[in-house]
Amino acid sequence: MKALIPVAGIGTRLQPHTFTTPKALLQVAGRPILGHIVDDLITSGIDSFCFVTGYRGEEIREWAEGAYEVEMAWVEQEEMLGLGHAILTAADAIAGEPVFIILGDTLFEADLAGVLAKGGNSLGVMEVDDPSRFGVVVTEGEKVIKLVEKPEQPISYLAIAGLYHITETDLLIAQLRRLVEEDIRTRGEYQLTDALAMMLAAGAAFRTFTLGAWYDCGIPDTVLATNRALLERSASAVAPAPVDGVAEKAVIIPPVHLAAEVTLEGAVIGPHVSIDSGAVIRRSIVSDAIVGAGAVIEGAVVESSIVGPRTRVTGHPLVLNIGDSATVTGGE
């Protein structure tokens, strides 16, 4: 079974972090977002992957090929013309076989192995408060009877959650080509939901499967929410490995993830904190936060924050969303 994962986006809403790191490689709960996705797919029986890259694509490829020994194909989306266009870019890699499509910033909980075993076209769905932000489905039981991309007026509160099992792949490709040839766009882009609706109109059958949880890592608040949820799911605190000595006077309130070679001195860490390798935290309280590799926090209270790699933070209580190699001083 092959998975197709689009990871071409710039991640504008996650700047400044995505100025220096592709969104798919941002860390949550001690792993890149893409690592959590690939791990779940492999566990579900998927053993072949195609990635659609664009912005900072070489970094994603280098990381993936270093982290996994599975079959991988790589295609580049040279223009950001929408999700439908991204899937069409990979047409040669997926033609003639079933494919599982998942967005590169979407983490989930579901019986994916059971979904794949049932066969047939199926869409992962979740109820949402604001359907205008999503592709939505109208159903009769599990059967899909209508699909609309980002409706201006609510027709359903059941959103497509970025997971698509497509068995009629050649029909999907044909409808995506029609979108481009006839320049059918929604909000300026070629949308996958529009191609699925065209498949439905052509006689293809779709059913839905409901996700147990859905984590959309699109903005800083949802990245932190995902970090909290994944740490709760692991329900463990990892002891730090020392750098130039043993961590002193550290109080850890789980769940917390501490990578190797983290230094803690006079620190209170947690709950819901992920700290990457080489970070140093002294005389500080850090909660509900992601701290990047090599960051230094001294004499500060940091909460509900994303602190980028190699950043230095000192001073008063802070709520931060700062990228790589910054310096923040709160004063005495």
Buried (B, 14 or more C-beta within 10 A) or exposed (E): BBBBBBBBBBBEEBBBBBEBBBBBBBBBBBBBBBBBBBEBBBEBEBEBBBBBBBBBBEBBBEBBEEBBEBEBBBBEBEEBBBBBBBBBBBBEBBEEEBBBBBBBBBBBEBEBEEBBEEEBBBBBBBEBEEBEEBBBBEBEEEEBEBBBBBEEEEBBEBBBBBBBBBBBBEBBBBBBEEBBEEEBBBEEBBBBBBBBBBBBEEEBEBBBBBBEBBBBBBEBEBBBBBBBBBBEEBEEBBEBBBBEEEBEEBEBBBBBBBBEBBBBBBBBBBBBBBBBBBBBBBBBBBBBBBBBBBBBBBBBBBBBBBBBBBBBBBBEEBEBBBBBBBEBEEEE
